[in-house]
Amino acid sequence: MNIIESNGMTHLKKKLQLLKNAIKLWSKENKTKFNEAKLVLQNKLSDVDKILDQGGSNVDILNHRSSLMKDLQDINSIDVFEISQKAKVLWSIEGDQNSKYSQPILNNKRSQLAIRRMLVDGDWIVDPKQVEDLERIVNYVEIKKVVWECGANKYPGLMGSFPNFIKSIRSLLFKM
């Protein structure tokens, strides 16, 4: 960087411009190498998957596939990290310029998620203090009542329907 400039500020500015151009070039080359490495890993992984699909499975192939998956995941996590950094930089530059747009959307979503009333024994309760009663501790009798009143197929799970499963092990859960 042989810059001949008598003014110190101009000299610094030109040095920074040259440095910026060098960093851009390095970044572009690095991104190209990064993408090429990712493509090579994806192709190798595809070849290994073809071998596995044809039934050629052994410990070495599975270990190689695992290693390729880890390397690909590492590259993807680096890529996600870079995107995250770029988003943070963009946000720090722009700040809250989009808050006039996003705040009404967030407020609307918050309003939609708020619990304003609840149905108790066929009556709607709208008093906020009574609605907050949802956070109180539930007792044994209430839990038993809900489980017994549940329809047989209300919540299908891994072991069939959840209420049927609970009812089948009730001797373990509830003392009758």
N, C-alpha and C positions, 0 to 999 in steps of 0.2 A: 504494500500500500504506500506507494510513493506519491503523496499528495503535497503539492507545494501551494501553500495558502498562508498568507500573513495573518489573516483574521482567525483567531483561535476557535470561535464559534462555527465559522464556515468550515474550518478544517475538521472539527468534530462531526459536523453534519455530513460531510462527504465520506468520512470514515464509517459512520453509522449506515449510510446508504450502501456502501460497498459491502459491509458486514451483512446487511439485510439481504442483498442479492445473493451473497454466498450461502446464507442460511436457507433461502428459498430453493436454490439449486440443490443443496445437500438434502433438504427435506423431500424434494421431488424425486431424487435418485433413491433415497431411502424408502419412500412410499412404493416406488416401482419394484425394488427388491423385495419388499414386504409382500406385495401382491403376488409376485412371481413365486415366492416361497409358499404362500397360501395355496396357490393353484397347483404347485407340485405336490403338496401334501394331500390335497383333495383328489388328485389323479391317482396317487399311490393308494389312498384309502379306497377309492373306487375299484382299483385292481384287486386289492385284498378282499373286498366285499364280493367281487365276482368269483374269486376262488372259493370263498366260504359258501356262496350260493350253489356252487357246483358240488358241494359236499367234501371239499378238500380241507378239512378242519384238523389242525393239530395244535399243540401248545405253542410252538414257535410262531405260527401264523396269528394265533389269538393274542400273543404278547406283542407282536409287531403291530397288529391293528390297535391294540390298547395304547401303544406308544405314539402311533400316528394320531389317534384321537386326542391324546393329551397335548401333543404339539399344536394341533389345529385349535384346540380350546385355548391354549396359551396365546396364540396369534389373535384369535377372536377377542379375548379379554383385553389385549393391548389395543386393539381397534376400538372396542367399546370405551376404554379409558380415554383414548384420544378424542373420540366424539364427545364424551362427557366434558373434557377440558375445554373443547371448542365452544360448547354450549355455555359453560360458565363464563368464559371470556366474553362471548357475545352478550350474555345477560349483564355482565359488569359494564360493558360499553353502553348498551341500550338502556340499562336500568329498568325501571318500571314503566316504560313508555306504553306498554300494552295493558296496563292495569285498568284503563277505562273500558277495555274490551273484556278482560278476564274476570274482573271483580263481580260484575252482575251475573255472570255464568256461575261462579263459585257460590255466590249468595243464593241463587235460585236452587242449586243442587243442595245446599245446606238446608234450605227451607223445605225441599221435598223430602229430605231424610228425617226431618224433625217429627217426633211422635206428639201429636196434638190431642189425641183422644184414644181411649181403649174400650173394648167391649167387655163388660164384667156381668155375668149372669143375665145377659140379654139387654143390659142398659149401657148406653154410651156415657163414659165419664170424660168430661172435658176440662175439669178443674186441674190446672198444672200440678198442684201439690199431690193430688190423687193419682195423676198419671205417673208421677215420679215414683209411685209405689212399686213400679216394675223392678226397682233395684233392691227391694227388701229381700230378706232371707226367706227361702221357701222351705216349708216343713215337710215332714215325711208323709203326712196324710194327703197334702196337695200333690206331691209327686205320684203317689200311688193312684190317686183319682185320675190324673192325666193319662198315665200309662194304661189304666184299665178302660178309659173312655176312647182311646185311640182306635181307629179302624184297623183292621188286620193288615192292610196293604198301604198304610200311610207313608212309610219311609222304607223303600226297598234298599237293602244293604247287601253286604257280602254273604251273610248267613241267612238269606231270605228276608222277610220283612222284619223291621226292627221291633215293632210291638209284639209280634209273635215270638221273637227271640227272647225279649224281656219276660214275656209271660211264661215261656218254657223254663226259664231259670229263676222264676220268682222265689222259689224256696231259698235260693242263695242270696237274693237281694233283699227280700222283705220277709220279715217274720210274720207268718199268717196267724 
